[in-house]
């Protein structure tokens, strides 16, 4: 499945002095054997997601933010027991 980053938004502190978080949106639509299998994912990066000493959200390029965002999302999707939230009842 080809997952594309569709948008990125830098959220600023109230005084606009620095970036408080970065919102990333990912999307994929299945093709071939995966038709009908679609994925939408929103990731909000905060300073807790940074791995390099002294790095800030203001230091990140789009490509760096994308790499961190994909890593965060991959951890979520690696969970085996994802609860069903469709509202369906048994």
Residue, then its C-alpha position, 0 to 999 in steps of 0.5 A: x500500500x502506497x501511503x502518501x503524506x497529504x498535508x502538513x501544518x505547523x502549529x505555533x505558540x500563542x506568541x508565535x515565537x516557536x512551533x508547538x506541534x506539527x500535524x501530518x495527514x497520511x492517506x492511501x487507497x488500495x489498488x489491485x488486490x488491495x482495492x477497498x482497503x483504504x487508510x487515513x491517519x492524522x499524526x500530531x508531533x510534539x517535542x516528546x516525539x523528537x529523538x535528537x538531543x537539543x532538537x526542536x520542532x522548529x528545526x525540522x524540515x518537511x522530510x524530517x517531520x514526515x519520517x518521524x510521523x511515519x515512525x509514530x504511525x507505524x507504532x500505532x498500526x503495529x498493535x495487534x489488538x486494535x479495538x473495533x470502533x465502528x459502532x457495530x453491535x454483536 
